Amino acid sequence: METKTNQMHFYQRFHVLHRLLHIVIIVNFTGLAISGFLLSLSHYNWTKILVSIIGGAAAAGSLHRFCAVFLYLGIVVHLLWLCYYKISLKGILFGPASLVPNSKDLNDLYQNLRYVFGKGPPPLFDRFSYLQKVDYWAVMLGMQSMGITGLLMWFPEYFSTILPGHFVNVANHFHFHEATLAVMYIGIVHMSDTHLLPEVFPLEKSIFNGKITKEKLAAEHPEEWKRINLLKD
């Protein structure tokens, strides 16, 4: 996870695998949201028209399950990479450059609130801010519960033999409401904090090209910038 520079004063923020997995998440999350809400709201006339365009309820269901499988495969690949990074590359999974929350994140949150209300300077973020860590863990943990409830709904006959039948109904409600929260979070919080900022609108390109300028790195991740310069000295 070391950050590298080149002659153009760009630093590598995301490696190829991370960028590819992000695209996998984007495509399949979008497919899941569209197909899932069309199926859940199929009692409305306008959704019936859209479902018919896709090819019917069976096709929408197949699309939903297809996207679910490939999205979770992306999660599995990421977890396998973390194991490789830790075991083979002797990488550090904890520390200032990690996505694992620590006490600094609480201090940054407090400092950011003070800054918003004009009570102090902005926090000095490291490689990842506390909100970026929330984005990461929302996906990592949310996909586990969405996956479990999705499996219950996908194979109701099997799970009804080992669990009370009403668990399938509970899973259906839980799945729908968590999906609603996920779409709202991505659409409002993640988009506004990442892609809709005036300085990067309409798109934050670093997650797609893997690069970040020296100026942007120093401004948005000053603690990481400080650590890079200390390593150079």
N, C-alpha and C positions, 0 to 999 in steps of 0.2 A: 504493500500500500504506500510505498514511498512516493513522494511527489517529485517529478523530474522536470527539468527545464530544457529549452532549446534556444537556438539563436534568435528566434522570433519573439522571445520573451513570453511564451506560452508555457503553462505548467500542465502536466497531466493530472487531471482530477479523477477521471473514471477510466478504467481499463475496458478493453473491447468486450469481455464477457459481461461486465456489469451493464454496459450500454445495450447489448443484445437482449439481456434478460429484462431490462426496463421496457424495451419495445415489445417483448413477449407479454409482459404484464399489461401494457397499454392496450394492445390489440385485443387480448382475450378478456380483459376487464370490461372493455367497451362492448364486446360481443355478448358477454354475460349480462351486463346491465340492460341492453336493448332486448335481447331474447327473453330474459327473466321477467322484466316488467310487462312485456307484451303478453306473456303467459299468465302472469298474476292478475292482470287487468283485462283479461280477455272478454269479460262481460260487457265492456263498452263497445259501441258500434265502431268507433274510430280505430280501436285496437284490432278488431276483427278484420278490418280492411288491410291493416299493416301485416297481420299474421298471414292473411291469404296471399299477400305479395311475396312473403318469404317462402311460401309453399305449404302453409297449413300448420296446425298445432304440432303435428308430428315432426315436421321439419324444424320448427322453432325449438322444440324440445331436444332434437338431435344437435342443433347448433349450440344450445346452452350446455349440453353435456360435453360436446367437443371442446368448447372454450374452457370449461371447468377443468378437464383433464390436462390440457396444455398449459393452463395457468399454473396448476399445481406442479406439473413437471418442471416449470421454471423455478418454483420454490425449492423443489428437491435438488435441482442442479446447483442452486445457490448454496444450499446447506452442504452439499458434497464439496463445493469449492471452499467453503469455510473450513471443512475438515482438512482438505489438502493444504490450505494456507497455513493452518496451525501445525499440522503434523509434518508435512514435507518441507514447506518453506520456512518453518519455525517462526511464523508470524505471531504478532501480539494481538489478541482479541479484546484486550482490555487496555485502558489508558486514554490519553488525551485525544488520539486520532480514531478512537473506536466509536461505533454506534451504540455501544452499551451505555445506558444512562449512568451518570455519576453525580456527586454532590455539586459539581460546578454548574450543571444544568439547572439546578434549583436556584443557585446564586444568579445565573444568567436570566432566569425567568423573573426573579425579584428585581434585578437591575433594569430589565427591559420595561417592566411596569413603571418603575420610577422614571425612566426615560420618557415613556409615553405621556406621563403626567407632568413632565417638565421638572422633575426633582433630581435629575442627575444625568451623567453621560450614558451613552448606549453601552450595552455589554460587549465584551471582546470575545467573540466566538472562536472556537478552535476549528478543526476540520469539518465538524458537523454541529449545527446549532441544535438547541433542544427541540425545536419544532421539526427539524429534519429527522431527528431521532423518533419523534412521534409518528411521522409519516412512515418510517421504516417498520416500526413495531406494530403499527396499526395493520399493515399488510401481513406481516409475519404471523401475528397472533389471530387476526381476523380471519385469515384463510383457514386456520385450523378449525374454528367453530363453524365457518361456512362449509368447509369440506365435510365435517361430521354430519351436520344437518342435511347437506345435499345428498350424502350417501343414504341416509335414512329415507329420503324422498325418492331416490333413484331405485332402491331395492326394498320397497315396503313389505313385500311378502316375506322376504328372508328375515328382516329385522323384527317383524311381528311375531316370529317364532321364538325370539330370545328376549324381546322387550314387550311391555304392554302396548296394545295397538294405538292408544292415544298418544304415544310418543311421536308417531309419525305426524299427527296433527300439530303437536307442539313444535316439532322441527320445522314444519311448514310456516308457522307464524314467526318463529325465531329467524328463519332464513330470510323471509321477506323484509322484516323490520331491520335486521342487521344490514341487508343489502341496501335498503333505503338510506341508512346512516352512512354507509360506505360511499355511496354515490354523492350524498350531500357533502361529506367531508372532502372528497376529491374535488368536487365541482366548486366548492366555496373556499375551503381553507387551503388546500394544496395548490390549487390554481392561482389564487390571489397572492399567496406567499411566495410562489415560485415563478410563475409565468406572466402574471399580470402586473408585476412591478414596473413602474415607468421606465427604469433604466434597461430592462430586458424585453419589454413588450414588443411583439406578441409571443415570444418564445425564449425560454432559457435554453441556450444551445449546448451547454457543457455536458448535459446528460446524453446528448446525441453525438457530439464530436469528441467528447472526452477532455476538452481543453478549457483552461481558464487563464485569463490574462494576469500578468504580474500585478497590475493595478487593482483588478477585481479581487484577486486573492488577498492582497494586503488590506483592502478595505473591508471585505466581508468575513475574512477568516484571519484576523490579525495574530491570533495566538499560534496558528499553524505557520503563518509567514515568519513570525519570530523564531519558531523552532527550526525552520528551514535555514534561516540565516545563521543560527547558532551552529548548525551542522556544517555549514560552509567554513566557519571560522576555525 
